[in-house]
């Protein structure tokens, strides 16, 4: 999720897409891997400071995560993420390059994907 696309003019935007819901609200939708993007110690989804700032600058109102492994969908208002997310203490992390923010999974709305698992029996 922290990967970005660099445009010709040098602007960096988060990977994913911005979609509009029925009410005209902008939603940033991206696919994530639970094994990579879920901070297990806090059971929280994380965003980097770069991604968070880009979403705010582009007027996004909601974040939607589609979990690749399970098909689950998590949504949260961007304002809630920005005000309630906890900055991770990265002291001692070898790979820490920028600030990371985490919002516990229980604060996200969990939605069904509409995909049904086939029975093997």
N, CA, C and O atoms as a GROMACS GRO file, in nm:
protein
  484
    1UNK      N    1   0.082  -0.118   0.000
    1UNK     CA    2   0.000   0.000   0.000
    1UNK      C    3   0.086   0.124   0.000
    1UNK      O    4   0.045   0.230  -0.049
    2UNK      N    5   0.203   0.111   0.054
    2UNK     CA    6   0.288   0.228   0.058
    2UNK      C    7   0.360   0.254  -0.073
    2UNK      O    8   0.429   0.355  -0.086
    3UNK      N    9   0.345   0.166  -0.169
    3UNK     CA   10   0.408   0.191  -0.298
    3UNK      C   11   0.335   0.307  -0.366
    3UNK      O   12   0.215   0.327  -0.347
    4UNK      N   13   0.408   0.380  -0.444
    4UNK     CA   14   0.351   0.497  -0.511
    4UNK      C   15   0.382   0.492  -0.660
    4UNK      O   16   0.474   0.422  -0.704
    5UNK      N   17   0.305   0.565  -0.735
    5UNK     CA   18   0.329   0.582  -0.877
    5UNK      C   19   0.386   0.723  -0.894
    5UNK      O   20   0.329   0.819  -0.842
    6UNK      N   21   0.496   0.736  -0.966
    6UNK     CA   22   0.556   0.867  -0.990
    6UNK      C   23   0.511   0.915  -1.128
    6UNK      O   24   0.537   0.850  -1.229
    7UNK      N   25   0.443   1.030  -1.132
    7UNK     CA   26   0.396   1.087  -1.257
    7UNK      C   27   0.509   1.162  -1.327
    7UNK      O   28   0.613   1.188  -1.266
    8UNK      N   29   0.490   1.195  -1.454
    8UNK     CA   30   0.594   1.265  -1.531
    8UNK      C   31   0.637   1.395  -1.468
    8UNK      O   32   0.754   1.434  -1.476
    9UNK      N   33   0.544   1.465  -1.404
    9UNK     CA   34   0.578   1.594  -1.342
    9UNK      C   35   0.642   1.577  -1.204
    9UNK      O   36   0.667   1.676  -1.135
   10UNK      N   37   0.669   1.452  -1.164
   10UNK     CA   38   0.736   1.427  -1.038
   10UNK      C   39   0.643   1.404  -0.920
   10UNK      O   40   0.688   1.364  -0.813
   11UNK      N   41   0.513   1.429  -0.937
   11UNK     CA   42   0.419   1.405  -0.828
   11UNK      C   43   0.412   1.257  -0.799
   11UNK      O   44   0.415   1.174  -0.890
   12UNK      N   45   0.401   1.224  -0.672
   12UNK     CA   46   0.391   1.084  -0.629
   12UNK      C   47   0.251   1.062  -0.575
   12UNK      O   48   0.205   1.134  -0.487
   13UNK      N   49   0.183   0.962  -0.628
   13UNK     CA   50   0.049   0.932  -0.581
   13UNK      C   51   0.042   0.787  -0.536
   13UNK      O   52   0.113   0.702  -0.589
   14UNK      N   53  -0.042   0.758  -0.437
   14UNK     CA   54  -0.052   0.620  -0.389
   14UNK      C   55  -0.110   0.527  -0.493
   14UNK      O   56  -0.199   0.565  -0.569
   15UNK      N   57  -0.058   0.404  -0.496
   15UNK     CA   58  -0.113   0.300  -0.584
   15UNK      C   59  -0.254   0.269  -0.538
   15UNK      O   60  -0.283   0.273  -0.418
   16UNK      N   61  -0.340   0.238  -0.630
   16UNK     CA   62  -0.481   0.214  -0.601
   16UNK      C   63  -0.562   0.301  -0.695
   16UNK      O   64  -0.510   0.354  -0.793
   17UNK      N   65  -0.689   0.314  -0.666
   17UNK     CA   66  -0.770   0.400  -0.751
   17UNK      C   67  -0.868   0.478  -0.666
   17UNK      O   68  -0.906   0.435  -0.557
   18UNK      N   69  -0.906   0.593  -0.717
   18UNK     CA   70  -1.005   0.675  -0.649
   18UNK      C   71  -1.136   0.657  -0.723
   18UNK      O   72  -1.146   0.681  -0.844
   19UNK      N   73  -1.238   0.615  -0.649
   19UNK     CA   74  -1.370   0.593  -0.707
   19UNK      C   75  -1.470   0.684  -0.637
   19UNK      O   76  -1.443   0.735  -0.528
   20UNK      N   77  -1.584   0.702  -0.701
   20UNK     CA   78  -1.688   0.786  -0.644
   20UNK      C   79  -1.805   0.698  -0.604
   20UNK      O   80  -1.848   0.613  -0.681
   21UNK      N   81  -1.857   0.718  -0.483
   21UNK     CA   82  -1.974   0.639  -0.443
   21UNK      C   83  -2.102   0.707  -0.494
   21UNK      O   84  -2.094   0.810  -0.561
   22UNK      N   85  -2.217   0.650  -0.464
   22UNK     CA   86  -2.344   0.701  -0.514
   22UNK      C   87  -2.372   0.844  -0.469
   22UNK      O   88  -2.443   0.918  -0.537
   23UNK      N   89  -2.315   0.884  -0.354
   23UNK     CA   90  -2.336   1.019  -0.303
   23UNK      C   91  -2.230   1.118  -0.353
   23UNK      O   92  -2.234   1.236  -0.316
   24UNK      N   93  -2.137   1.072  -0.434
   24UNK     CA   94  -2.034   1.159  -0.487
   24UNK      C   95  -1.909   1.168  -0.400
   24UNK      O   96  -1.817   1.244  -0.432
   25UNK      N   97  -1.904   1.092  -0.291
   25UNK     CA   98  -1.786   1.093  -0.204
   25UNK      C   99  -1.671   1.017  -0.271
   25UNK      O  100  -1.693   0.914  -0.335
   26UNK      N  101  -1.551   1.070  -0.257
   26UNK     CA  102  -1.434   1.005  -0.314
   26UNK      C  103  -1.379   0.900  -0.219
   26UNK      O  104  -1.358   0.927  -0.100
   27UNK      N  105  -1.356   0.780  -0.272
   27UNK     CA  106  -1.304   0.668  -0.194
   27UNK      C  107  -1.175   0.620  -0.259
   27UNK      O  108  -1.171   0.592  -0.379
   28UNK      N  109  -1.070   0.609  -0.178
   28UNK     CA  110  -0.945   0.549  -0.228
   28UNK      C  111  -0.955   0.400  -0.201
   28UNK      O  112  -0.972   0.358  -0.087
   29UNK      N  113  -0.946   0.322  -0.307
   29UNK     CA  114  -0.959   0.178  -0.298
   29UNK      C  115  -0.828   0.112  -0.342
   29UNK      O  116  -0.774   0.144  -0.447
   30UNK      N  117  -0.781   0.021  -0.260
   30UNK     CA  118  -0.657  -0.048  -0.293
   30UNK      C  119  -0.662  -0.191  -0.241
   30UNK      O  120  -0.734  -0.222  -0.147
   31UNK      N  121  -0.583  -0.276  -0.303
   31UNK     CA  122  -0.571  -0.415  -0.258
   31UNK      C  123  -0.450  -0.425  -0.166
   31UNK      O  124  -0.345  -0.367  -0.193
   32UNK      N  125  -0.466  -0.498  -0.059
   32UNK     CA  126  -0.358  -0.514   0.038
   32UNK      C  127  -0.339  -0.662   0.070
   32UNK      O  128  -0.428  -0.744   0.049
   33UNK      N  129  -0.223  -0.692   0.121
   33UNK     CA  130  -0.195  -0.827   0.171
   33UNK      C  131  -0.190  -0.817   0.323
   33UNK      O  132  -0.114  -0.738   0.380
   34UNK      N  133  -0.272  -0.898   0.387
   34UNK     CA  134  -0.275  -0.897   0.533
   34UNK      C  135  -0.137  -0.927   0.588
   34UNK      O  136  -0.096  -0.869   0.689
   35UNK      N  137  -0.065  -1.017   0.524
   35UNK     CA  138   0.067  -1.057   0.570
   35UNK      C  139   0.168  -0.944   0.563
   35UNK      O  140   0.271  -0.949   0.631
   36UNK      N  141   0.142  -0.842   0.484
   36UNK     CA  142   0.238  -0.732   0.468
   36UNK      C  143   0.190  -0.600   0.530
   36UNK      O  144   0.271  -0.524   0.581
   37UNK      N  145   0.060  -0.573   0.525
   37UNK     CA  146   0.010  -0.442   0.564
   37UNK      C  147  -0.060  -0.437   0.699
   37UNK      O  148  -0.092  -0.328   0.748
   38UNK      N  149  -0.085  -0.552   0.760
   38UNK     CA  150  -0.149  -0.554   0.891
   38UNK      C  151  -0.039  -0.558   0.997
   38UNK      O  152   0.042  -0.650   1.001
   39UNK      N  153  -0.039  -0.457   1.082
   39UNK     CA  154   0.057  -0.453   1.192
   39UNK      C  155   0.003  -0.541   1.303
   39UNK      O  156  -0.087  -0.500   1.377
   40UNK      N  157   0.055  -0.660   1.314
   40UNK     CA  158  -0.003  -0.763   1.399
   40UNK      C  159  -0.004  -0.729   1.549
   40UNK      O  160  -0.099  -0.763   1.619
   41UNK      N  161   0.100  -0.662   1.596
   41UNK     CA  162   0.107  -0.632   1.740
   41UNK      C  163  -0.014  -0.550   1.785
   41UNK      O  164  -0.062  -0.567   1.897
   42UNK      N  165  -0.064  -0.460   1.698
   42UNK     CA  166  -0.181  -0.378   1.730
   42UNK      C  167  -0.306  -0.426   1.659
   42UNK      O  168  -0.414  -0.370   1.679
   43UNK      N  169  -0.295  -0.529   1.575
   43UNK     CA  170  -0.405  -0.574   1.488
   43UNK      C  171  -0.463  -0.453   1.415
   43UNK      O  172  -0.582  -0.425   1.423
   44UNK      N  173  -0.374  -0.382   1.344
   44UNK     CA  174  -0.411  -0.254   1.284
   44UNK      C  175  -0.362  -0.245   1.140
   44UNK      O  176  -0.255  -0.295   1.105
   45UNK      N  177  -0.443  -0.181   1.056
   45UNK     CA  178  -0.402  -0.150   0.920
   45UNK      C  179  -0.317  -0.023   0.925
   45UNK      O  180  -0.347   0.068   1.002
   46UNK      N  181  -0.213  -0.018   0.844
   46UNK     CA  182  -0.120   0.095   0.849
   46UNK      C  183  -0.114   0.169   0.716
   46UNK      O  184  -0.136   0.112   0.609
   47UNK      N  185  -0.082   0.297   0.726
   47UNK     CA  186  -0.055   0.382   0.609
   47UNK      C  187   0.069   0.463   0.639
   47UNK      O  188   0.096   0.499   0.754
   48UNK      N  189   0.146   0.492   0.536
   48UNK     CA  190   0.262   0.578   0.554
   48UNK      C  191   0.216   0.724   0.553
   48UNK      O  192   0.107   0.756   0.506
   49UNK      N  193   0.300   0.810   0.606
   49UNK     CA  194   0.270   0.953   0.608
   49UNK      C  195   0.253   1.006   0.466
   49UNK      O  196   0.166   1.091   0.442
   50UNK      N  197   0.333   0.959   0.371
   50UNK     CA  198   0.323   1.002   0.232
   50UNK      C  199   0.185   0.971   0.175
   50UNK      O  200   0.121   1.057   0.115
   51UNK      N  201   0.141   0.848   0.193
   51UNK     CA  202   0.011   0.808   0.139
   51UNK      C  203  -0.100   0.889   0.206
   51UNK      O  204  -0.189   0.939   0.137
   52UNK      N  205  -0.096   0.902   0.336
   52UNK     CA  206  -0.199   0.976   0.409
   52UNK      C  207  -0.208   1.120   0.360
   52UNK      O  208  -0.317   1.171   0.336
   53UNK      N  209  -0.094   1.186   0.345
   53UNK     CA  210  -0.093   1.325   0.298
   53UNK      C  211  -0.146   1.338   0.155
   53UNK      O  212  -0.216   1.433   0.124
   54UNK      N  213  -0.111   1.242   0.069
   54UNK     CA  214  -0.160   1.246  -0.068
   54UNK      C  215  -0.312   1.229  -0.074
   54UNK      O  216  -0.379   1.296  -0.153
   55UNK      N  217  -0.365   1.141   0.008
   55UNK     CA  218  -0.510   1.120   0.009
   55UNK      C  219  -0.583   1.246   0.056
   55UNK      O  220  -0.686   1.283   0.001
   56UNK      N  221  -0.530   1.309   0.158
   56UNK     CA  222  -0.590   1.433   0.209
   56UNK      C  223  -0.585   1.541   0.101
   56UNK      O  224  -0.684   1.610   0.077
   57UNK      N  225  -0.469   1.555   0.035
   57UNK     CA  226  -0.452   1.657  -0.069
   57UNK      C  227  -0.546   1.636  -0.188
   57UNK      O  228  -0.586   1.733  -0.253
   58UNK      N  229  -0.581   1.512  -0.216
   58UNK     CA  230  -0.666   1.482  -0.332
   58UNK      C  231  -0.816   1.483  -0.296
   58UNK      O  232  -0.900   1.456  -0.382
   59UNK      N  233  -0.849   1.514  -0.172
   59UNK     CA  234  -0.989   1.527  -0.134
   59UNK      C  235  -1.061   1.396  -0.110
   59UNK      O  236  -1.184   1.391  -0.114
   60UNK      N  237  -0.986   1.291  -0.084
   60UNK     CA  238  -1.047   1.160  -0.057
   60UNK      C  239  -1.118   1.166   0.078
   60UNK      O  240  -1.067   1.224   0.174
   61UNK      N  241  -1.236   1.104   0.085
   61UNK     CA  242  -1.314   1.104   0.208
   61UNK      C  243  -1.314   0.970   0.281
   61UNK      O  244  -1.333   0.966   0.403
   62UNK      N  245  -1.292   0.861   0.207
   62UNK     CA  246  -1.293   0.728   0.269
   62UNK      C  247  -1.180   0.643   0.213
   62UNK      O  248  -1.132   0.666   0.102
   63UNK      N  249  -1.138   0.546   0.291
   63UNK     CA  250  -1.037   0.449   0.250
   63UNK      C  251  -1.106   0.313   0.245
   63UNK      O  252  -1.179   0.275   0.337
   64UNK      N  253  -1.082   0.239   0.137
   64UNK     CA  254  -1.136   0.103   0.124
   64UNK      C  255  -1.020   0.008   0.094
   64UNK      O  256  -0.948   0.025  -0.004
   65UNK      N  257  -1.004  -0.091   0.180
   65UNK     CA  258  -0.899  -0.191   0.162
   65UNK      C  259  -0.964  -0.323   0.123
   65UNK      O  260  -1.056  -0.369   0.189
   66UNK      N  261  -0.915  -0.384   0.016
   66UNK     CA  262  -0.960  -0.517  -0.026
   66UNK      C  263  -0.845  -0.614   0.003
   66UNK      O  264  -0.737  -0.604  -0.055
   67UNK      N  265  -0.871  -0.706   0.094
   67UNK     CA  266  -0.766  -0.800   0.138
   67UNK      C  267  -0.755  -0.913   0.037
   67UNK      O  268  -0.851  -0.986   0.014
   68UNK      N  269  -0.638  -0.926  -0.023
   68UNK     CA  270  -0.616  -1.026  -0.129
   68UNK      C  271  -0.637  -1.168  -0.080
   68UNK      O  272  -0.699  -1.249  -0.149
   69UNK      N  273  -0.584  -1.200   0.038
   69UNK     CA  274  -0.589  -1.338   0.084
   69UNK      C  275  -0.730  -1.385   0.119
   69UNK      O  276  -0.763  -1.502   0.098
   70UNK      N  277  -0.814  -1.297   0.174
   70UNK     CA  278  -0.945  -1.339   0.226
   70UNK      C  279  -1.064  -1.284   0.149
   70UNK      O  280  -1.175  -1.337   0.161
   71UNK      N  281  -1.044  -1.179   0.070
   71UNK     CA  282  -1.155  -1.116   0.000
   71UNK      C  283  -1.232  -1.018   0.088
   71UNK      O  284  -1.329  -0.958   0.042
   72UNK      N  285  -1.192  -1.003   0.215
   72UNK     CA  286  -1.261  -0.910   0.304
   72UNK      C  287  -1.239  -0.766   0.257
   72UNK      O  288  -1.140  -0.735   0.192
   73UNK      N  289  -1.334  -0.681   0.292
   73UNK     CA  290  -1.325  -0.539   0.260
   73UNK      C  291  -1.336  -0.460   0.390
   73UNK      O  292  -1.426  -0.484   0.470
   74UNK      N  293  -1.244  -0.367   0.410
   74UNK     CA  294  -1.247  -0.279   0.526
   74UNK      C  295  -1.257  -0.135   0.478
   74UNK      O  296  -1.190  -0.096   0.382
   75UNK      N  297  -1.343  -0.055   0.544
   75UNK     CA  298  -1.359   0.086   0.509
   75UNK      C  299  -1.355   0.171   0.634
   75UNK      O  300  -1.395   0.129   0.743
   76UNK      N  301  -1.305   0.294   0.617
   76UNK     CA  302  -1.302   0.390   0.726
   76UNK      C  303  -1.301   0.530   0.665
   76UNK      O  304  -1.249   0.550   0.555
   77UNK      N  305  -1.358   0.627   0.737
   77UNK     CA  306  -1.350   0.766   0.693
   77UNK      C  307  -1.205   0.812   0.706
   77UNK      O  308  -1.138   0.780   0.804
   78UNK      N  309  -1.158   0.886   0.609
   78UNK     CA  310  -1.021   0.936   0.613
   78UNK      C  311  -1.000   1.025   0.735
   78UNK      O  312  -0.894   1.020   0.798
   79UNK      N  313  -1.100   1.106   0.769
   79UNK     CA  314  -1.088   1.193   0.885
   79UNK      C  315  -1.068   1.111   1.012
   79UNK      O  316  -0.988   1.147   1.098
   80UNK      N  317  -1.141   1.001   1.024
   80UNK     CA  318  -1.124   0.915   1.142
   80UNK      C  319  -0.984   0.856   1.145
   80UNK      O  320  -0.920   0.853   1.250
   81UNK      N  321  -0.936   0.808   1.030
   81UNK     CA  322  -0.801   0.753   1.026
   81UNK      C  323  -0.700   0.860   1.068
   81UNK      O  324  -0.612   0.834   1.150
   82UNK      N  325  -0.714   0.980   1.011
   82UNK     CA  326  -0.617   1.087   1.038
   82UNK      C  327  -0.617   1.131   1.184
   82UNK      O  328  -0.513   1.170   1.236
   83UNK      N  329  -0.732   1.126   1.249
   83UNK     CA  330  -0.739   1.174   1.388
   83UNK      C  331  -0.718   1.065   1.492
   83UNK      O  332  -0.673   1.094   1.603
   84UNK      N  333  -0.751   0.940   1.458
   84UNK     CA  334  -0.743   0.834   1.558
   84UNK      C  335  -0.626   0.737   1.540
   84UNK      O  336  -0.595   0.661   1.631
   85UNK      N  337  -0.562   0.740   1.425
   85UNK     CA  338  -0.450   0.649   1.402
   85UNK      C  339  -0.334   0.684   1.493
   85UNK      O  340  -0.311   0.801   1.525
   86UNK      N  341  -0.262   0.583   1.533
   86UNK     CA  342  -0.149   0.598   1.623
   86UNK      C  343  -0.019   0.593   1.543
   86UNK      O  344  -0.001   0.505   1.459
   87UNK      N  345   0.070   0.687   1.570
   87UNK     CA  346   0.201   0.682   1.503
   87UNK      C  347   0.281   0.567   1.563
   87UNK      O  348   0.290   0.553   1.685
   88UNK      N  349   0.337   0.486   1.477
   88UNK     CA  350   0.415   0.371   1.523
   88UNK      C  351   0.552   0.415   1.570
   88UNK      O  352   0.617   0.498   1.506
   89UNK      N  353   0.596   0.358   1.679
   89UNK     CA  354   0.731   0.381   1.728
   89UNK      C  355   0.823   0.290   1.649
   89UNK      O  356   0.821   0.168   1.666
   90UNK      N  357   0.904   0.350   1.564
   90UNK     CA  358   0.990   0.272   1.477
   90UNK      C  359   1.135   0.269   1.523
   90UNK      O  360   1.224   0.228   1.448
   91UNK      N  361   1.159   0.313   1.644
   91UNK     CA  362   1.297   0.310   1.693
   91UNK      C  363   1.348   0.167   1.694
   91UNK      O  364   1.282   0.077   1.746
   92UNK      N  365   1.462   0.148   1.637
   92UNK     CA  366   1.520   0.014   1.630
   92UNK      C  367   1.482  -0.064   1.505
   92UNK      O  368   1.532  -0.174   1.484
   93UNK      N  369   1.395  -0.008   1.421
   93UNK     CA  370   1.358  -0.077   1.297
   93UNK      C  371   1.464  -0.047   1.191
   93UNK      O  372   1.495   0.070   1.167
   94UNK      N  373   1.517  -0.148   1.131
   94UNK     CA  374   1.619  -0.127   1.027
   94UNK      C  375   1.560  -0.064   0.901
   94UNK      O  376   1.627   0.014   0.834
   95UNK      N  377   1.436  -0.097   0.869
   95UNK     CA  378   1.379  -0.053   0.742
   95UNK      C  379   1.292   0.072   0.754
   95UNK      O  380   1.223   0.107   0.658
   96UNK      N  381   1.294   0.139   0.868
   96UNK     CA  382   1.210   0.258   0.886
   96UNK      C  383   1.260   0.373   0.799
   96UNK      O  384   1.371   0.422   0.817
   97UNK      N  385   1.176   0.416   0.705
   97UNK     CA  386   1.216   0.525   0.616
   97UNK      C  387   1.126   0.647   0.632
   97UNK      O  388   1.168   0.759   0.600
   98UNK      N  389   1.003   0.629   0.681
   98UNK     CA  390   0.913   0.740   0.704
   98UNK      C  391   0.811   0.701   0.810
   98UNK      O  392   0.798   0.584   0.846
   99UNK      N  393   0.739   0.800   0.858
   99UNK     CA  394   0.640   0.773   0.963
   99UNK      C  395   0.529   0.683   0.911
   99UNK      O  396   0.486   0.693   0.797
  100UNK      N  397   0.485   0.594   0.999
  100UNK     CA  398   0.375   0.502   0.970
  100UNK      C  399   0.266   0.524   1.075
  100UNK      O  400   0.295   0.546   1.192
  101UNK      N  401   0.141   0.518   1.030
  101UNK     CA  402   0.027   0.535   1.119
  101UNK      C  403  -0.060   0.411   1.113
  101UNK      O  404  -0.080   0.352   1.007
  102UNK      N  405  -0.113   0.371   1.229
  102UNK     CA  406  -0.191   0.248   1.238
  102UNK      C  407  -0.325   0.275   1.305
  102UNK      O  408  -0.333   0.344   1.407
  103UNK      N  409  -0.431   0.218   1.246
  103UNK     CA  410  -0.564   0.225   1.304
  103UNK      C  411  -0.612   0.082   1.326
  103UNK      O  412  -0.622   0.005   1.231
  104UNK      N  413  -0.641   0.046   1.453
  104UNK     CA  414  -0.682  -0.091   1.482
  104UNK      C  415  -0.798  -0.138   1.394
  104UNK      O  416  -0.887  -0.060   1.359
  105UNK      N  417  -0.795  -0.264   1.362
  105UNK     CA  418  -0.894  -0.324   1.272
  105UNK      C  419  -1.036  -0.308   1.324
  105UNK      O  420  -1.130  -0.295   1.245
  106UNK      N  421  -1.056  -0.311   1.456
  106UNK     CA  422  -1.192  -0.300   1.509
  106UNK      C  423  -1.255  -0.162   1.486
  106UNK      O  424  -1.375  -0.146   1.504
  107UNK      N  425  -1.175  -0.064   1.446
  107UNK     CA  426  -1.229   0.070   1.418
  107UNK      C  427  -1.268   0.087   1.271
  107UNK      O  428  -1.321   0.191   1.233
  108UNK      N  429  -1.243  -0.014   1.191
  108UNK     CA  430  -1.281  -0.013   1.049
  108UNK      C  431  -1.415  -0.083   1.033
  108UNK      O  432  -1.448  -0.172   1.112
  109UNK      N  433  -1.493  -0.045   0.933
  109UNK     CA  434  -1.615  -0.117   0.898
  109UNK      C  435  -1.573  -0.236   0.813
  109UNK      O  436  -1.504  -0.221   0.712
  110UNK      N  437  -1.616  -0.354   0.854
  110UNK     CA  438  -1.585  -0.476   0.776
  110UNK      C  439  -1.705  -0.509   0.690
  110UNK      O  440  -1.817  -0.518   0.738
  111UNK      N  441  -1.680  -0.526   0.561
  111UNK     CA  442  -1.788  -0.556   0.467
  111UNK      C  443  -1.760  -0.689   0.399
  111UNK      O  444  -1.646  -0.731   0.382
  112UNK      N  445  -1.868  -0.753   0.360
  112UNK     CA  446  -1.854  -0.879   0.285
  112UNK      C  447  -1.815  -0.848   0.143
  112UNK      O  448  -1.857  -0.747   0.087
  113UNK      N  449  -1.736  -0.935   0.083
  113UNK     CA  450  -1.689  -0.912  -0.053
  113UNK      C  451  -1.789  -0.958  -0.157
  113UNK      O  452  -1.782  -0.918  -0.273
  114UNK      N  453  -1.882  -1.042  -0.116
  114UNK     CA  454  -1.975  -1.100  -0.213
  114UNK      C  455  -1.922  -1.224  -0.277
  114UNK      O  456  -1.992  -1.288  -0.356
  115UNK      N  457  -1.797  -1.262  -0.246
  115UNK     CA  458  -1.736  -1.382  -0.299
  115UNK      C  459  -1.762  -1.496  -0.200
  115UNK      O  460  -1.736  -1.482  -0.081
  116UNK      N  461  -1.811  -1.606  -0.250
  116UNK     CA  462  -1.839  -1.720  -0.162
  116UNK      C  463  -1.734  -1.828  -0.182
  116UNK      O  464  -1.694  -1.858  -0.294
  117UNK      N  465  -1.691  -1.886  -0.070
  117UNK     CA  466  -1.596  -1.995  -0.073
  117UNK      C  467  -1.669  -2.122  -0.114
  117UNK      O  468  -1.773  -2.155  -0.056
  118UNK      N  469  -1.617  -2.194  -0.210
  118UNK     CA  470  -1.677  -2.319  -0.251
  118UNK      C  471  -1.645  -2.430  -0.152
  118UNK      O  472  -1.534  -2.438  -0.099
  119UNK      N  473  -1.741  -2.513  -0.127
  119UNK     CA  474  -1.721  -2.624  -0.036
  119UNK      C  475  -1.638  -2.732  -0.105
  119UNK      O  476  -1.659  -2.761  -0.223
  120UNK      N  477  -1.546  -2.790  -0.033
  120UNK     CA  478  -1.464  -2.896  -0.089
  120UNK      C  479  -1.524  -3.034  -0.062
  120UNK      O  480  -1.473  -3.135  -0.111
  121UNK      N  481  -1.630  -3.039   0.014
  121UNK     CA  482  -1.693  -3.168   0.048
  121UNK      C  483  -1.824  -3.186  -0.025
  121UNK      O  484  -1.889  -3.289  -0.009
   0.00000   0.00000   0.00000
